[in-house]
Amino acid sequence: MKLPIFVADAFTTKAFRGNPAAVCLLENKLDEDMHQKIAREMNLSETAFIQKLHPTDNFTQSSCFGLRWFTPVSEVPLCGHATLASAAVLFHTIKNMNSTLTFVTLSGELKARRAEDGIILDLPLYPAHPQTAIGDTLVQDTCYSPDTRKLLVRLSDTYSRSFLENLKVNTQNLPQVENTGKVKGLILTLKGEADGQTQAFDFYSRYFAPWVGVAEDPVTGSAHTVLSSYWSQQLGKKNMHAFQCSSRGGELEISLSPDGRVDIRGGAAIVLEGTLTA
């Protein structure tokens, strides 16, 4: 069995930045356990599998596909950066002729549309509710998103971006500390600085998901479905510019829609193209 496979760095326009995702094109259905085996072999935070929905579909001409995402240890219900990577592969490498693609996923239908300076993802918008938490670091607010099982912790406004970037998080112990199954991801976020940066951002974040085998994710679209809802309420804004402060780093342009969804714009650099033999 030979499968076309790609690696694309998402939420960036430069290679070796942003968040890398593997993208696999499936002409036919795989044996169920092969998805996980391939994801484990690729060993990236997520591997995306684009599946034709009908035998007559074509990766160049069709506009609707199935899409699944796997970490090295499990399938996940939503992954923004691997969706962006998938759209980039179809648009830029496969030369799909459509201006908008629809992906049928565990989180419903997600859309990706071409833009002059990148690709815009239409994703669900998930509210986060107040939650009590205890820790040594000064915390401004703590909320929980039951839809995504992500815990959002807003650090004190007295901290700077450099504090968040340099903060050491012991991800190895997190699954032991929280083992109820309620939490699958930890978002640390900080209000943006009005000035003092080369480019102004409305908020910063980092994301940790050791519960699904990802110690720290470089740039996380799914986390921003929660962050967008939270910071829109906090800042009174519908359009925001965000930065995820991982070592690779990534920028996201966010626009909330009246229909309760969120558009997330980002670029992608395809850094590898090949054939997987299994």
C-alpha positions as CSV (number, residue, x, y, z in Angstrom):
1,M,0.0,0.0,0.0
2,K,1.4,3.4,-1.0
3,L,-0.2,6.6,0.3
4,P,0.6,10.2,-0.6
5,I,1.8,12.0,2.5
6,F,2.9,15.6,3.2
7,V,4.1,17.7,6.1
8,A,3.0,21.3,6.4
9,D,3.9,23.9,8.9
10,A,0.6,25.7,9.9
11,F,0.0,29.2,11.1
12,T,3.1,30.5,9.5
13,T,4.4,31.4,6.1
14,K,8.0,30.2,6.8
15,A,9.3,26.6,6.9
16,F,10.2,25.2,10.3
17,R,8.0,27.6,12.3
18,G,4.3,27.3,13.3
19,N,2.9,23.9,14.0
20,P,3.8,20.9,11.8
21,A,1.1,18.4,10.8
22,A,1.3,15.3,8.6
23,V,-1.4,15.1,5.9
24,C,-2.3,11.7,4.3
25,L,-4.6,11.4,1.3
26,L,-6.8,8.3,1.3
27,E,-8.2,7.0,-2.0
28,N,-9.9,4.2,-0.1
29,K,-10.7,3.4,3.5
30,L,-7.9,2.3,5.7
31,D,-8.0,-0.5,8.2
32,E,-9.0,1.3,11.4
33,D,-5.9,0.6,13.3
34,M,-3.7,1.9,10.5
35,H,-4.6,5.5,11.2
36,Q,-3.0,5.2,14.6
37,K,0.0,3.3,13.4
38,I,0.7,6.0,10.8
39,A,0.3,8.8,13.3
40,R,2.6,7.0,15.7
41,E,5.2,6.6,12.9
42,M,4.9,10.3,11.9
43,N,5.3,11.3,15.6
44,L,3.9,14.8,15.2
45,S,1.2,16.3,17.4
46,E,-1.4,15.5,14.8
47,T,-1.6,13.5,11.5
48,A,-4.6,14.3,9.4
49,F,-6.3,11.8,7.1
50,I,-8.3,13.2,4.2
51,Q,-10.8,10.7,2.9
52,K,-12.9,10.7,-0.3
53,L,-16.6,10.5,0.6
54,H,-17.6,8.8,-2.6
55,P,-15.7,6.6,-5.1
56,T,-16.2,9.2,-7.9
57,D,-14.7,12.0,-5.8
58,N,-11.5,13.7,-7.0
59,F,-8.9,15.5,-4.8
60,T,-8.6,18.2,-7.5
61,Q,-12.2,18.8,-8.3
62,S,-14.3,17.7,-5.3
63,S,-15.1,20.2,-2.6
64,C,-16.1,18.0,0.3
65,F,-14.0,15.4,2.1
66,G,-13.9,13.4,5.3
67,L,-11.2,14.5,7.8
68,R,-9.8,12.8,10.9
69,W,-7.0,13.7,13.2
70,F,-4.7,11.4,15.3
71,T,-2.0,12.2,17.8
72,P,0.7,9.5,18.3
73,V,-1.6,7.9,20.9
74,S,-5.2,8.7,20.1
75,E,-7.8,10.2,17.8
76,V,-8.9,13.7,18.7
77,P,-12.3,15.4,17.9
78,L,-10.9,18.7,16.6
79,C,-7.5,20.0,15.4
80,G,-7.2,23.4,13.8
81,H,-3.6,23.4,12.6
82,A,-4.0,20.0,10.9
83,T,-7.1,21.2,9.2
84,L,-5.2,24.3,7.9
85,A,-2.4,22.0,6.8
86,S,-4.9,19.7,5.0
87,A,-6.5,22.7,3.2
88,A,-3.0,24.0,2.2
89,V,-2.1,20.6,0.7
90,L,-5.3,20.5,-1.3
91,F,-5.2,24.1,-2.4
92,H,-1.5,24.6,-3.1
93,T,-0.1,21.2,-3.9
94,I,-3.0,19.2,-5.3
95,K,-4.3,22.4,-7.0
96,N,-7.9,21.8,-5.9
97,M,-10.0,24.1,-8.1
98,N,-12.6,25.2,-5.4
99,S,-12.5,28.4,-3.4
100,T,-14.0,26.7,-0.4
101,L,-13.5,23.2,1.0
102,T,-15.8,21.4,3.4
103,F,-14.5,18.8,5.8
104,V,-16.8,16.3,7.5
105,T,-15.4,15.6,11.0
106,L,-16.2,14.5,14.5
107,S,-16.8,18.2,15.2
108,G,-19.3,18.6,12.4
109,E,-18.7,20.3,9.1
110,L,-15.6,22.6,9.0
111,K,-14.9,24.9,6.1
112,A,-11.6,26.3,4.7
113,R,-11.6,29.0,2.2
114,R,-8.9,30.7,0.2
115,A,-7.8,34.2,1.1
116,E,-5.2,36.6,-0.4
117,D,-2.8,36.2,2.5
118,G,-3.6,32.6,3.7
119,I,-6.5,30.3,4.4
120,I,-9.5,31.0,6.6
121,L,-10.9,28.2,8.7
122,D,-14.6,28.3,9.8
123,L,-14.6,26.5,13.2
124,P,-17.1,26.2,16.1
125,L,-16.9,28.7,18.9
126,Y,-16.8,27.2,22.3
127,P,-17.7,29.1,25.5
128,A,-15.6,28.7,28.7
129,H,-17.2,28.8,32.1
130,P,-15.7,30.0,35.4
131,Q,-13.8,27.4,37.2
132,T,-11.9,27.3,40.6
133,A,-8.2,26.5,40.5
134,I,-5.2,26.7,42.8
135,G,-1.6,27.3,41.9
136,D,1.6,29.2,42.8
137,T,1.4,31.5,39.8
138,L,-0.9,34.5,40.1
139,V,-4.1,33.7,38.2
140,Q,-6.5,36.3,36.9
141,D,-9.2,33.9,35.8
142,T,-9.9,30.2,35.3
143,C,-12.6,28.8,33.0
144,Y,-13.5,25.4,31.6
145,S,-14.9,24.4,28.2
146,P,-17.0,21.3,28.5
147,D,-17.4,21.0,24.7
148,T,-13.6,20.6,24.2
149,R,-12.6,19.5,27.7
150,K,-10.0,22.3,27.8
151,L,-9.1,24.2,31.0
152,L,-8.3,27.8,30.3
153,V,-6.1,29.6,32.9
154,R,-5.6,33.3,32.4
155,L,-2.5,34.5,34.1
156,S,-2.4,37.8,36.0
157,D,-2.3,41.0,33.9
158,T,0.8,41.9,35.9
159,Y,2.8,39.4,33.9
160,S,4.5,40.1,30.6
161,R,4.7,38.0,27.5
162,S,8.3,36.9,28.4
163,F,6.9,35.4,31.7
164,L,4.5,33.2,29.8
165,E,7.3,32.3,27.3
166,N,9.7,31.3,30.0
167,L,7.2,29.6,32.3
168,K,8.2,26.0,33.0
169,V,5.3,23.6,33.0
170,N,5.8,20.0,34.2
171,T,3.5,18.3,31.7
172,Q,4.6,14.8,32.7
173,N,2.7,15.1,36.0
174,L,-0.5,16.7,34.7
175,P,-2.3,13.4,33.8
176,Q,-1.6,12.2,37.4
177,V,-2.8,15.5,38.9
178,E,-6.0,15.5,36.8
179,N,-7.0,12.0,36.0
180,T,-10.8,12.2,36.1
181,G,-11.1,12.5,32.3
182,K,-12.6,15.9,32.6
183,V,-9.6,17.8,31.2
184,K,-7.8,16.9,28.0
185,G,-6.0,20.2,27.4
186,L,-4.5,23.1,29.4
187,I,-4.5,26.6,28.0
188,L,-2.4,29.2,29.6
189,T,-3.2,32.7,28.3
190,L,-2.2,36.3,28.9
191,K,-3.7,39.6,27.9
192,G,-1.7,41.3,25.1
193,E,0.5,44.3,25.7
194,A,-0.6,47.6,24.3
195,D,3.0,48.5,23.2
196,G,6.6,47.4,23.6
197,Q,6.3,44.6,20.9
198,T,7.3,44.7,17.3
199,Q,3.7,43.8,16.5
200,A,0.7,44.3,18.8
201,F,-1.3,41.2,19.8
202,D,-4.6,41.1,21.7
203,F,-3.6,38.0,23.7
204,Y,-1.0,35.3,24.0
205,S,-1.3,31.7,24.8
206,R,0.5,28.3,25.3
207,Y,-1.2,24.9,25.1
208,F,-0.4,21.6,26.8
209,A,-2.2,18.2,26.1
210,P,-0.2,15.4,27.7
211,W,-3.5,13.6,28.2
212,V,-3.6,12.8,24.5
213,G,0.2,12.4,24.1
214,V,1.2,16.1,23.2
215,A,3.4,17.7,25.9
216,E,3.2,21.2,24.3
217,D,1.6,22.0,21.0
218,P,3.3,24.8,19.0
219,V,0.2,26.5,17.5
220,T,-3.3,25.2,18.3
221,G,-6.4,26.0,16.3
222,S,-8.7,24.1,18.6
223,A,-7.5,26.0,21.6
224,H,-8.4,29.2,19.9
225,T,-12.0,28.1,19.5
226,V,-12.1,28.6,23.3
227,L,-9.7,31.5,23.5
228,S,-11.6,33.4,20.9
229,S,-14.8,33.2,22.9
230,Y,-13.1,34.1,26.1
231,W,-11.1,37.1,24.9
232,S,-13.9,38.5,22.8
233,Q,-16.0,38.8,25.9
234,Q,-13.1,40.2,27.9
235,L,-11.9,42.7,25.3
236,G,-15.2,43.5,23.7
237,K,-13.8,42.7,20.3
238,K,-14.9,40.5,17.4
239,N,-11.6,40.8,15.4
240,M,-8.4,39.9,17.2
241,H,-4.7,39.2,16.5
242,A,-3.3,36.3,18.6
243,F,0.2,34.8,19.2
244,Q,0.9,31.4,20.6
245,C,4.2,31.6,22.5
246,S,5.8,28.2,21.8
247,S,9.4,27.9,20.8
248,R,8.2,27.8,17.2
249,G,5.6,30.4,17.6
250,G,2.6,31.2,15.4
251,E,0.2,34.0,14.6
252,L,-3.6,33.8,14.1
253,E,-6.1,36.3,12.8
254,I,-9.5,35.8,14.5
255,S,-12.9,37.0,13.4
256,L,-16.1,36.0,15.3
257,S,-19.1,35.4,13.1
258,P,-22.7,36.3,14.0
259,D,-23.7,32.6,13.6
260,G,-21.7,31.6,16.7
261,R,-18.7,30.4,14.9
262,V,-15.2,31.7,14.4
263,D,-13.0,32.3,11.4
264,I,-9.3,31.7,12.0
265,R,-6.9,32.9,9.3
266,G,-3.3,31.5,8.9
267,G,-0.7,30.6,6.4
268,A,1.0,27.2,5.8
269,A,4.3,26.2,4.4
270,I,4.5,22.7,2.9
271,V,7.9,21.3,3.8
272,L,7.7,17.6,2.8
273,E,6.0,15.6,0.1
274,G,6.4,11.9,-0.4
275,T,4.9,8.4,-0.4
276,L,4.1,6.3,2.6
277,T,4.7,2.6,2.1
278,A,2.7,0.4,4.5
